[in-house]
Amino acid sequence: MKKKQPANKFDLFDKSNYKLIIIGLLSIAAGFLLMSGGAPENPEVFNPEIYNFRRIRLAPTLVLLGLGIQVYAILKTPKQK
């Protein structure tokens, strides 16, 4: 008979880490969705909508916030049981 070895279960991330990773990914995706769009009907006419608040300030801020959440979620240590 073979001896049973104790199972060394080591979880790299906790449930809260996975939640933060998902929140970060959703924030990054929302930022990229807010940046997209704005194709002009007539390429000869300038469309000032490409320089509005949503595309210049809000969307990049969401992407950077999502990246910060990702870094925090990876570096956060799981609670010891």
C-alpha positions in Angstrom: 0.0 0.0 0.0 1.1 3.5 -0.8 1.3 6.0 1.9 -1.0 9.0 1.6 0.8 12.3 1.5 -0.9 15.2 3.2 -2.4 17.6 0.7 -0.6 20.9 0.9 -3.2 23.2 -0.5 -1.8 26.6 -1.0 -4.1 29.2 -2.5 -2.3 32.1 -4.1 -5.3 34.4 -4.0 -8.3 34.8 -1.6 -11.9 35.3 -2.7 -11.5 39.0 -2.1 -8.5 39.1 -4.4 -10.5 37.6 -7.2 -13.3 40.1 -6.6 -10.9 43.0 -6.9 -9.4 41.5 -10.0 -12.8 41.3 -11.6 -13.6 44.9 -10.5 -10.3 46.1 -12.0 -10.9 44.3 -15.3 -14.4 45.8 -15.5 -13.1 49.3 -14.8 -10.4 48.9 -17.6 -13.0 47.6 -20.0 -15.4 50.5 -19.2 -12.6 53.0 -19.8 -11.8 51.6 -23.2 -15.5 51.5 -24.1 -15.8 55.2 -23.2 -12.8 56.0 -25.3 -14.2 54.3 -28.4 -16.6 55.6 -31.0 -16.8 59.0 -32.7 -16.3 58.0 -36.3 -17.3 61.0 -38.3 -19.8 60.6 -41.2 -17.8 62.9 -43.4 -14.0 62.7 -42.9 -13.6 66.1 -44.4 -15.4 67.8 -41.5 -13.7 68.2 -38.1 -15.6 66.7 -35.3 -14.8 68.4 -31.9 -16.4 65.5 -30.0 -13.1 63.6 -30.0 -11.8 66.2 -27.4 -14.7 66.1 -25.0 -14.4 65.4 -21.2 -15.5 61.7 -21.6 -12.7 60.7 -24.0 -9.9 63.0 -22.6 -10.4 62.8 -18.8 -12.9 60.2 -17.7 -11.9 57.2 -19.8 -8.2 57.3 -19.1 -8.9 57.9 -15.4 -11.0 54.7 -15.4 -8.3 52.7 -17.1 -5.6 53.9 -14.7 -7.9 53.3 -11.7 -8.5 49.8 -13.0 -4.8 49.1 -13.4 -4.2 50.4 -9.8 -6.9 48.0 -8.5 -5.2 45.2 -10.4 -1.9 45.9 -8.8 -3.5 46.1 -5.3 -5.4 42.9 -5.9 -2.2 41.0 -6.8 -0.1 42.4 -4.0 -2.8 42.0 -1.3 -2.0 39.1 1.0 -4.8 36.6 1.8 -5.9 36.3 5.4 -4.5 33.4 7.3 -7.1 30.9 8.5 
